[in-house]
Amino acid sequence: MLSPLEMFAIGVGPSSSHTVGPMKAGLEFANLVLSDEKSSAKVARIQANLYGSLALTGEGHGTFLAVINGLAGQHPKTIDPDTIYSRVDEIKSTKKLRLADKLFVAFDYDVDLLIHKDQFLPEHANGMRFLALDERGNTLLEEEYFSIGGGFILDKKQISERKASEGSSGVEVPYPFKTAKEMTEHCAKNNMTIAELVLANETASRPKDAVVKDALEIAEVMRYSINRGLKHDGILPGGLNVKRRAPNLYAQLNKKDLNLISDQDRRLLAMTYAIAVNEENASFSRVVTAPTNGSAGTIPGVLEYYRNFYLGVTDDRIVEFILTAGAIGVLYKYNASISAAEVGCQGEIGVACSMAAGALTAVMGGNVQQVEKSAEIAMEHCLGMTCDPIDGLVQIPCIERNGVAASKAIDIAKLSLLENEPGKVSLDAVIFTMMETGKDMSSRYKETALAGLAVNVVAC
Ligand code: SF4
């Protein structure tokens, strides 16, 4: 089954579906060409075609930069964010690209990067088609990729099977689950928490130390993004002239003695942490998809709140937080979507809020029923949330929305701990409803920047 830890991918901003996925797709195609004897011997030029939402909001989301960096051999986890622009500038000026960082081929930015704003590939709103051409312009190799959210990509064959190219290890696990019902039944039958269940599954294929190390690395990169964001002021890139707010907010709220901070200010600090991460995300910096880049701040904001304002926070508790959040995310990945191009912002901030609320409930001592209820309440009150980023940039409403979701997740976790009975609405029911709502949503509200705030606010 899909690993809950794969709901978190260390990468760069600003968008998992429009930056992380396309960079991976570019790299995968470059490696495909070089691994094919005939193509690698004759390839002279590469072309990249972007369709649908990637074409409509790709510029603001960094898709064009991402695809080219991917073709040039860069991976979102390891790329130096400071080289993203300079590498593309060099390719633009030389009209040459070093494919997979190994073989020079022609690539004219103005000719070979084709943006099809009026065309959607039938399989998914985030489609890409890459071509490897010989000297005469004949096609040697062609492949389509689809960025399905959270940095996951599928090729044409995989999308027809709807099978993730990453994540599904094929390893048999002792407690497989795809729904909340299956997950909670395993917990009840075996007297386990959700995190214990995940750990048992993960250790079916690798040592516990490796799982713990991965979870703590995710948490550390989250903290790194917060700390960077709290220090960086100025204007965000993209031309919308959005001012970075996190340092000023932090300066007003931060007190030397954490005990002197009121409950209200603690929640405001959680919002500030979340805003800090998403300001970093909007600046092409290092963040963790959680479960996407647009929603990268919510879970770190809540985790940092927990770390700073609760006693007895150990590495074990942090691992529990990450594993529980990941398990909740997997339920959405299996049964709905984390792609805003498919379901709007419900799939990004909605899912992040649900994961954060459930995870916080767990580490604050909630039982499995309370965790499920928290996750359900969080999504129930994000149903119908649209995606309408101004200028196609992951800035407004995205950055502030992460802060609001972090605060909401904290309140929901506390509310859930006050009650110990199942709600009328199950987590599975709300996940199903989210997907159905997404299907009914006008495509203009699904990461196209063709409606909502994107058309009603003048960008300047
Ligand atoms: S509005 Fe929501 S879904 Fe859309 S780009 Fe912003 S964070 Fe992502």
Boltz pocket constraint, residues with backbone or C-beta under 6 A from the ligand:
constraints:
  - pocket:
      binder: B
      contacts: [[A, 294], [A, 295], [A, 340], [A, 344], [A, 345], [A, 346], [A, 348], [A, 349], [A, 386], [A, 387], [A, 388], [A, 389], [A, 393], [A, 394], [A, 395], [A, 396], [A, 397], [A, 398], [A, 401], [A, 447]]
      max_distance: 6.0
